[in-house]
Amino acid sequence: MVPPALRLLLCTAVFLFPCPGRAQLTNVALGKPVAASGPTYDTPYGPEKITDGSAATFSHPAASASPANFKYTINLGSVQPLNKLRFLNRSGCCPERLTNYRVSIFAADPAVGGTTAVWTTVVRANGTNSGDGGVDEVVAGTHATGVFAGQWLRLENLSALNYHPQVAEIEALASPN
């Protein structure tokens, strides 16, 4: 049994317990459809693996895919005001494949010409990575302007390296309605 005072400290400092009076965040990307801009490795590496709720599965472009500007786009189903985005790196191999990527949020379908992002940032432009099974967290404050809300979420490779981006899971965390 954890004493109430310690429980409150752990909820606010390290988020180990639900905090009283604070709504827990919901992953609004869970199970949502994912489109890839080019071919990915077939089962078990299809684009749907990045929203399946399992950090044990992953997706990356096929060897035949052009790595430059390869994109994964998730349709969240409706406009979502977001609190945080999390990009989970694969465990067991190749953490360097999730580096130097752009994250963008769109209010309208980016597959339709002329659509611009309402929010965007570049993650790990210096070529570092979060490590084996690591996590990159992105919040609105990582970019000075824009609206951290939208229906489409995109991860775009900015390197010209094969099999980039390789990602285990993308989480779009929002407060429940």
C-alpha positions, 0 to 999 in steps of 0.5 A: 500500500502506497501512502496517499502523500507519496502517491500524490508525489509520484503522480505529479513528479513521475506519473506513476499513479493517476493524479486525483482531479487530473484527467488521464490522457488517451491515445487517440491514434490507437487502431487508427488507419495509417497510410505510407507514402511508399511500400513498406516491408510486408507483414509483419511490418506494414504501416498499421503496426505503428498504431496497433498498441504494441511496442513489440511490432514496427514498420519501416520502408521496403528496400525498394522505397525511396527513403527521402521524404518517406511519410507515415500519415495517421488519420485520427478520425476527427480533429483532436486537441493534443497534449503530447505525441510519443514516437517509440523506437524499435527494441532489439535492432537499429535504433539509429533508423528513427532520427532526423524526422519531421512531425506535422499536424494537419487539420485537413487531409494532407493528401489533398493538394494545397494543404499546409500543416497547422503545426510542425517540428523537426525531431533529432535533426542532429542524427541522434536517436532515443536508443533501443526501445527509447521514446521521443516525446513532442509537445506544443512548446517544441515549436513556437507557433501553430495549433497543436490540434488536428485530424492528420498526424504525419511522420516524415523522414528527412534523411536519405538513408534506407529503412528510415523512418523505422518506428514501433508505435506512434501515440497521439495523447489527448485529454478525454472529452 
